[in-house]
Amino acid sequence: MEKTPEILAYEVEVRAAMDIGLNTSIVPFSFGDNPGIGDELAALVVNGPKRATAGWVVESEADGEPIPKVGDVWIVTNGKEVPVCAIRTVEVRTGPLVSVDEAFAFDEGEGDRTVDWWMKAHLDYFERRSVEMGVPFDPETSEIIFERFELVHVRGQ
């Protein structure tokens, strides 16, 4: 995602509020693959309960997004790429989609927060992205990034 003037201004605000130097990268991104999902998931982060996310390694690489590491700070944008908050990665693991557990599905804060709901929603998403990218997806073998994060700054607060 391009760092628009609005994102750059918010990055300055986050750096000042968190005392983060210029040597630390802050990457902007939007959840999901369409504006509606981006808006919905950004709101779940700001208002709770979303404190985790899952991404496909292949998709991150194709989008030019770095694989998260503990301590990374990210600017979350809504579906219109307007910054809404900043998060910090607190835990990362990779594994197949089928390795998700109940605690992670709950922490993702979407739907009814069960593994069954989580699995259906994520299978739909990754299969849709698989078709768009022309890359096969297999829930048993495709490498998924399971990331937990904390909300560290809300724009305008």
HELIX and SHEET records of a PDB file:
HELIX    1   1 PRO A    5  MET A   18  1                                  14    
HELIX    2   2 PRO A   35  ASN A   47  1                                  13    
HELIX    3   3 VAL A   57  ASP A   63  1                                   7    
HELIX    4   4 LEU A   97  SER A   99  5                                   3    
HELIX    5   5 GLU A  102  GLU A  108  1                                   7    
HELIX    6   6 VAL A  115  MET A  133  1                                  19    
SHEET    1   A 5 ILE A  26  SER A  30  0                                        
SHEET    2   A 5 VAL A  73  THR A  77  1                                        
SHEET    3   A 5 PRO A  83  PRO A  96 -1                                        
SHEET    4   A 5 GLU A 143  VAL A 154 -1                                        
SHEET    5   A 5 ALA A  52  TRP A  56 -1                                        
END                                                                             
